[in-house]
Amino acid sequence: MTWAAVLALAAGTYLVRLAGILLRDKVTLPARLARLTDLGATALLVALVATAALTEAGGFAGWARPAGVLVGGVAAWLKVPFVLVVVLAAGTTAGLRALGVA
């Protein structure tokens, strides 16, 4: 990728973010569209988590990683402090891998 492309993408990103700030009070979305936007953001986040948790190098990541993500998700849902959520998720994954679960 050339520097011109990197600079063009950086400028475009900056302008899109600036437009959001400048147009926040001038543009109102219908309630249905605002709800769909929220749902779209949630779906995108879930897809990102699922891809990161379940795949590695184009294939299935094994059972240890999804188990760790599940433990971390439950801990977060129970409002456990974030540092402990990370430790529980990583510990679960590491423990299962140490036991031979791929």
Buried (B, 14 or more C-beta within 10 A) or exposed (E): EEEEEEEEEEEEEEEEEEEEEEEEEEEEEEEEEEEEEEEEEEEEEEEEEEEEBBEEEEEEBBEBBBBBBEBBBEBBEEEBEEEEBBBBBEBBBEBBBEEEEE
